[in-house]
Amino acid sequence: MPEGTLQVLLVGAKGLENTDFFTNIDPYVLLACRSQEQRSSVASGQGSEPEWNETFVFTISEGTSELVLKIVDHDTLTDDDYLGKASIPLEPLFIEGNLPTTAYNVVKDEEYRGEIRVGLSFTPERRTSRTFDAGEESYGGWKESAYTD
């Protein structure tokens, strides 16, 4: 797996389960990529079709294979309610570099619970290599050059 920067555009969701009896749900998303976790804002009162349009950045290291999005309903007086999750494999992104906004299934207890729309972009890390050039005066013969995998 390559190393670099993952940019996630969290657009919105639809068809989410309304777990609140008297009001609309107030969903937010926990985005996790290996040990890194970030949280979206709460889409207060937007119910089962929230819009976020927020961008998140993760550092991708060796062994990273998926992005997990957990959708949660924010509750003030009780514990927040888990609505479901979407797991997005990153291998296609590493090949393409960019994936346009796409709808991914939200699943809870192995059942479809709506969809979440996300756009993805990956920028590989630039690495430098050093080569020895006997004719190079600066750096005592060592020359740096940038390359990407």
C-alpha positions in Angstrom: 0.0 0.0 0.0 1.3 3.5 -0.8 1.9 6.3 1.7 0.5 9.7 1.3 -2.5 11.9 2.1 -6.2 10.9 1.9 -8.7 13.7 1.5 -12.3 12.9 2.3 -15.3 15.0 1.2 -18.2 14.0 3.4 -21.2 15.2 1.3 -24.4 13.8 2.9 -26.5 10.8 3.6 -30.0 9.6 2.9 -32.4 7.0 4.1 -31.0 6.8 7.6 -33.2 5.3 10.3 -34.9 7.8 12.5 -34.3 6.6 16.1 -35.9 9.6 17.8 -39.6 9.3 18.5 -40.7 13.0 18.7 -38.0 14.8 16.7 -35.7 14.4 13.7 -32.4 12.7 14.3 -29.2 14.8 14.6 -26.6 12.7 12.8 -22.8 13.0 12.8 -20.1 10.8 11.4 -17.0 9.3 13.0 -14.4 8.8 10.3 -11.7 6.3 11.0 -8.6 5.3 9.1 -6.5 2.9 11.1 -5.7 4.6 14.4 -6.8 8.1 13.2 -10.3 9.2 14.0 -12.1 12.5 13.2 -15.7 13.6 13.7 -18.0 15.7 11.6 -20.3 18.4 12.9 -23.7 17.4 14.1 -26.4 18.0 11.4 -28.9 19.3 13.9 -32.5 18.7 12.9 -31.7 17.5 9.4 -33.2 14.0 10.0 -32.6 11.0 7.8 -31.2 13.1 4.9 -28.4 15.2 6.4 -25.9 17.3 4.4 -22.4 18.1 5.8 -20.1 19.1 2.9 -17.1 18.9 5.1 -13.5 17.9 4.2 -11.2 15.7 6.3 -7.5 14.8 5.8 -5.8 11.6 6.9 -2.2 10.5 6.7 -2.0 7.2 5.0 0.8 4.8 6.0 1.8 1.2 5.1 -1.0 -1.3 5.7 -4.0 1.1 5.4 -6.7 -0.6 3.4 -10.1 1.0 4.3 -11.9 4.1 5.6 -14.7 3.4 8.0 -17.6 5.8 8.5 -19.8 5.3 11.6 -23.0 7.3 11.6 -24.4 8.3 15.0 -27.4 10.2 16.2 -26.5 12.9 18.7 -28.9 12.9 21.7 -28.8 15.5 24.5 -30.3 13.7 27.5 -29.4 10.0 26.6 -26.5 8.2 25.0 -26.0 8.8 21.3 -27.6 6.1 19.0 -25.5 4.1 16.6 -27.2 4.2 13.1 -24.8 2.1 11.1 -21.5 2.2 9.2 -20.0 2.1 5.8 -16.6 0.6 5.0 -14.8 1.9 2.0 -11.9 -0.1 0.5 -9.1 2.2 -0.5 -7.3 0.1 -3.1 -9.3 1.5 -6.0 -8.4 5.0 -4.8 -4.7 4.2 -4.7 -4.9 3.1 -8.3 -7.1 6.0 -9.6 -6.0 8.9 -7.4 -9.5 10.4 -7.2 -12.9 8.9 -6.8 -15.9 11.2 -7.5 -18.7 11.5 -4.9 -20.1 8.0 -4.6 -23.0 6.6 -2.5 -21.9 3.8 -0.1 -24.3 1.5 1.7 -24.8 2.1 5.4 -25.2 -1.2 7.2 -26.2 -2.1 10.8 -26.7 -5.7 12.0 -25.9 -6.8 8.4 -29.0 -4.9 7.1 -29.1 -1.9 4.7 -29.8 1.3 6.7 -29.4 4.0 4.0 -26.4 5.4 2.2 -23.7 8.0 2.7 -22.1 10.1 -0.1 -18.4 10.6 -0.1 -15.7 11.9 -2.5 -12.1 10.7 -2.1 -8.7 12.0 -3.2 -5.3 10.5 -2.6 -1.9 12.2 -3.0 1.1 9.9 -2.8 4.0 11.0 -0.6 6.9 12.5 -2.4 10.1 10.8 -1.4 13.7 11.9 -2.0 16.5 9.8 -2.9 20.2 10.6 -2.7 22.7 9.5 -5.4 26.4 10.1 -5.5 27.7 12.2 -8.4 31.5 12.6 -8.3 31.2 15.8 -10.4 28.8 17.5 -8.0 30.5 20.2 -6.0 27.7 21.0 -3.5 26.7 18.4 -0.9 30.1 16.8 -1.2 29.0 14.8 -4.3 25.6 13.9 -3.0 22.6 14.9 -5.1 18.9 14.8 -4.0 16.1 14.2 -6.4 12.3 13.8 -5.8 10.3 10.9 -7.0 6.9 9.3 -6.3 5.9 5.7 -6.3 
